[in-house]
Amino acid sequence: MKRWINSLQDNYGTPSIELVSGKGSYVKDAQGKLYLDFLAGIATNVLGHGHPAIVKAVTKQVSTLGHVSNFYAHPNVLQLAEKLQKFTGDKSARVFFCNSGAEANEAALKLSRRTGRTSVVATKESFHGRTMGALSLTGQPSKRNPFKPLLRGISHVTFGDSRAMKRKINKRTAMVIVEPIMGEAGVIVPPANYLQDVRRYCDENGALLVFDCVQTGMGRTGDWFGYEYSGVKPDVITLAKGLGGGLPLGAMIALGPASHLFKAGDHGSTFGGNPIATAAALAVISAIEKEKILIHVNEVSSYLFAELALVPGVTEVRGAGLLIGLTLDQGCAKELVKKSQELGLLINAPSESIIRIAPALNISLRDAKKFVTIFTAALAQVRHG
Ligand SMILES: *Cc1c(COP(=O)(O)O)cnc(C)c1O
């Protein structure tokens, strides 16, 4: 990929394929080769590629009113905020729109400063984004270390360890941020009661509880928000990835007393809540509701969990809904990604022995079966011995 090397920075490394079109759960590369897309733009294309509802909504919006800034209201931003508020089940919820997950978490971090406190507790190996504030929350040393010094006052405790949380949360804690299921770390589900415990320690100390649902939100786990399995209610929810169905859109939703911490002038984003991105989000939500996609997610999920557990070389299948992590008995995950690509399948390896899949939420059972077939063949080819 000479043109990439000669014109783009090296921060992602160099991709090996160039994609030119997509339809549903399939994408085509510049050579005309077709791939079954089991990563969906990293859990963003919740309705797959080129869904007619998104195409229609975006096309109509761009020809009606493309952008206004937040000096003005427009129908989509109002309707989307009301929808998200409804999903939280809490009329006190207030939404701030931005363009990405990192920005949603930056907004949460700034919001927490308005409590008058500055200490933050986050978890080791978590991922909250790459901007300096979000990176300070992120718990992965490989991403943090080259950019130190980061924000002060942020401590990282082992994910899933309630006692470590209890020790770190105190009356100086402004916020605690947790992914309900860690995504980038390799799809890691915390022990039962973990989120409840963290909620309790936050309540005892008056700290805000932030659930980073950037990856686990918008139906990915079979619920609107990735924490719902726990029954716990956070003070702040951050969203992005799936929210815009492939268009850049993020949100920071604050509930209860936290919903009024920001005063006019405290924060902003020129593109945040843009009419086109919010039109796409409204189309995503209405399709998920109309096509009963949350139920579908749970059906395909059950199928995949059952089938993948039987694949030779897979030692664990974990996650929720259509965010699934597969641990392998050999450190061949990167090779497996390459082999799968050869065989016409896109998947991701967060580490040497973990595969992550996050297909479109409307993936057909037929394509789920096809995935199992290709994945099984690819794994058999790269496993040694
Ligand atoms: C991807 C991700 C982010 C960062 O989102 P960007 O849009 O890349 O800034 C933050 N938190 C979680 C849990 C994520 O998965």
The ligand as a MOL file (V3000), in Angstrom:
LIG
                    3D

  0  0  0     0  0            999 V3000
M  V30 BEGIN CTAB
M  V30 COUNTS 15 15 0 0 0
M  V30 BEGIN ATOM
M  V30 1 C -13.6300 2.8880 20.8560 0
M  V30 2 C -13.8180 3.2380 22.2670 0
M  V30 3 C -13.5760 4.5370 22.7430 0
M  V30 4 C -12.9950 5.6280 21.8730 0
M  V30 5 O -13.8270 5.9600 20.8210 0
M  V30 6 P -13.2550 6.8410 19.6120 0
M  V30 7 O -14.4790 7.1380 18.7960 0
M  V30 8 O -12.2490 6.0170 18.8910 0
M  V30 9 O -12.6610 8.0630 20.1930 0
M  V30 10 C -13.8400 4.8110 24.0710 0
M  V30 11 N -14.3260 3.8650 24.8950 0
M  V30 12 C -14.5730 2.6070 24.4800 0
M  V30 13 C -15.1260 1.6080 25.4410 0
M  V30 14 C -14.3120 2.2450 23.1540 0
M  V30 15 O -14.5270 0.9950 22.7500 0
M  V30 END ATOM
M  V30 BEGIN BOND
M  V30 1 1 1 2
M  V30 2 1 2 3
M  V30 3 2 2 14
M  V30 4 1 3 4
M  V30 5 2 3 10
M  V30 6 1 4 5
M  V30 7 1 5 6
M  V30 8 2 6 7
M  V30 9 1 6 8
M  V30 10 1 6 9
M  V30 11 1 10 11
M  V30 12 2 11 12
M  V30 13 1 12 13
M  V30 14 1 12 14
M  V30 15 1 14 15
M  V30 END BOND
M  V30 END CTAB
M  END
